[in-house]
Amino acid sequence: MRSFLRFRYQKETYYGILVGDHTAERIEGTPFGFYQGTSQLFSFDEITFLPPSQPTKIVCLGLNYQDHAREVGLAIPDEPVIFIKPPTAVIGHLGEILYPAASARVDYEAELAAVIGKTCRKVAEADALDYVAGFTCLNDVTARDLQQKDGQWTRAKGFDTFCPIGPFLTTDIDPGDLAVEAYLNGERRQSSRTSRLIFSIPFLIGFISNIMTLHPGDVVSTGTPSGIGPMKQGDTIEIQIENVGKLVNFVV
């Protein structure tokens, strides 16, 4: 298992690999191809975390946990319900979520996300994980009142800063049974496991890649469990996923 990160140091952007708990070693290359270490170390205190990839699109799942479908009073879908968040919504670990004036309720949604490692088009479910570079934490921030008002989800989920991802891209893990949690101001609000997904991650990647081509760095987020709820300005929201990392953001 390796954990990669993308960061800024003195106006330069680098990829690195986690060394210990609070240090990154800069690498030459990227997690999506050949890379090698440089022995140049950076403390987390001196870097700015950036999203671990630069996706052309973020494909998300609605209603992929049975408990969440019950929570919002909707039927279990026969096929995956997918939607896209724009790349302009992406921010990194410790970034600020901007509360839009147009909304009176903005919610957190903790999710495990797969980051695509190579061009993925019309792949079989059995081969799908071969196209994944690794996994990361994602917060599918949602203006819940606008989602209900519009009847479709583009505006509610597409505001700038509404897709925090990171802090790491973690490789060589089995995504089939990982704990997924959200903490609002230190209080746990969501807690489930990826073993409770309605549609598995390999199935989702196969399904989506037969609709649209996924490019290296693209993100497939796998849906949120029950426990969604509102955030307000001044809140701290943490998305924590077993063996993957902890994503922290601030609502302003």
N, C-alpha and C positions, 0 to 999 in steps of 0.2 A: 504494500500500500504506500503510495506517495501522494503528497498534498502539494499542488502547485498554486501559486498566486501571481497576480499581476499587480504591479505597484509603481508609484511615482516617487522618485527621489531627486531633489534639486532640479526639477523641470524635465527630467529624463524618465522615460517609461521602460520598465523591465519586466521580464518574467523571472520568477524565482521558485525555489523549492523549499518547503518547510524544513527547518533544522531545529530540533528541540521544540520548545513551546512558543517562543517569542522572537525567533530569528529566521530570516530568509537568506538563502544562498542564491545570488544571481546566477542565472543560466544563460548560455548562448543558445538561441533557437527557441522553440515553443513546445508546449505539451502536445501539439498536433502534428509533430514531425520529429526530426532529429534534434537532440539538444545535448549539451554537455555542461558540466559544472564549471564555475570560475574560481571558487574558493573566496569570492568577495561576499562578505556577510553584512547584513543590515538588520538592526534591531527594529522591531515593530514600532518603537517610539519615534523613529526618524523617517518613516515612510508614510505615504498616503495609499490606502488600499483602493484598488480599482476593480471593476468587475473582472472575474477570471477569464472571460472570453468576450469577444466583440461580435455578438450575434447579428445576422441579417434579419432574423425573426425569432420570436419567442412563442412557441406553440404551447398553449395551456389546455388543461382538462377541466371541465365542469362536472360536478356530480360523480366523482370517481371513488368516493367512500360511501358505503350504504348509510352510515350514521349521519353524514352531512346531507345526503338527499332527504332523509327523514326530517332533519333539523329545519330545512327550508321548505318542507312540504311538497316535494316533487317526486315523481315516480323514478324508479331505477331505470336508467336508459338501456335500450337494447344495443346501441352502438355508442362509441365514445362521442361526447359532446366537446368539440374543440373550438378554440378561438385564438386569436393572435394579439399579442401585445407588441407595440412598436419598439424598435431599438432605442428611441428617445426616452422611453420610460426607465431604462436601465441605470441603476446606480450601484455603488459598491458598499462594502462593509464600512460602517461608521458614517455613512452618508446620511443626508437629511431628506426625509419625505416631506414634500411641500403639500400642505393641506389646501385644496383648491377652494376658492370663494364660492364656486358653484354648488358645492356639496355641503350638506348638514350632517352626513354620517360617512366616515371613512373607516373601513374595516381592514384588519390583518387577515392573512390566510397563509399558514405555514405549509410549505410543500418541498418535497424532494424533486430535484430537477436533474435530468441527464443532459450532458453537454456532448454534442456530436463531434466525432474526431475525424471523419472522412466523409466525402460526398456519399449521400445515402438516398437512393432512389429505387423504389419498388423492391425492397428487401423482404425476405421471408422472416416470419416471427422467430424461427429457429436460429437465424443468423444475426438478428437485430443488435445484440449486445456487442458484436464485433465492430460495430460502427460507433460505439460510445467511447469517448476519450476519458470520461470520468463523471463524477456526480458533484452537485453543489446544493446549497440551501437557496430557496427562493421565497420571497414574500409577495404573493399575488394581491397587492393592495387594490382595494375596490371601493369606489364611491357607491355604497349600497343603495342609497336613495335614488341615484341616477340610473342604476341598473334596473331597478323596479319601474322607474318612470319611462325609460326608453324602450324596454322590452327586448332589447339586444344590448350587447355588453361592451361595444367598442369605446364609447365615451367613458363609461364607468371605470374601465380598467386600463385606459390608455393615456392618462395624464402623465406629464413629465414626472419622473421620480417614483412612479407607481410599480416599478419592478426591481427592487433590491435583490441582488444575487451575490453569493460569495460565502465566506471570504476565500475559500479554497476550491480548487478542482481536484477532487480526490479520486485516485485510480485504484483499480484492482480490488474492488469490494463487491460483494453480492448484495444487490439492492432489494432482495426479495423479502426481507424481514428486518427493517430498521425502524427504530423509534423516531417519531416525528412530533416535535413539541413546539409550542409558542408560549413565550413569557411576556406579559405586559407589565412593565414597571416591577419586574421580579416575581410576579405572581403567575403561576402556570395556568394557561387558559385553554390550550389544546394539547392532547396527548393521544397518540394512536400509533399504529405500526403499518409499514408498507405491505405487510402480509394481508391486510384488510382491503387493499385496492380491489375495485370491481374488475378493472382491466389491467393486466400486468404490464410492466414496462416494456418487455419485448413485443407484446401484442400491440401496444400503443405506437412504438416506433415503426413496426411493420405497417400498421394502419395508416399512419400519417405519411410515411414515405411513399405510399401508393396514391396519395393525393398530391403531394408537393415534394420537391427535392429539398433535402436538408443538407446544408453546407457545414463544413468544419466551423465550430464555434456556435452554431445554432443551438438553441435550448428547447428541450421538451420538458415541461413541468407536469407533474403527475396528479394534480388535484389536492384538495385540502380535506382533512377530517372535520368532524364536528367541533364546536367550540368557537367558531368565528365570532368576532365582536368588534365594537367600535374603538377607535383611538381618538385622542384629542391632542391638540397642540401642547407640547411639553412632555409628551409620553416617550418612553423608550420601549421599543419592541425588539424581542430576540426570537429568532428562529433557530432551533437546535435540532440537529439530525445526527443520530448515532453514527459514529465512525466517519462523519463527513465534516462537521464543524458547527460553529455558532455564528450566526449572522446578526449583527446589532445595528439598529438604525434609530434615528431620532425624528420625531414628528414636530415640524415647525410651521 
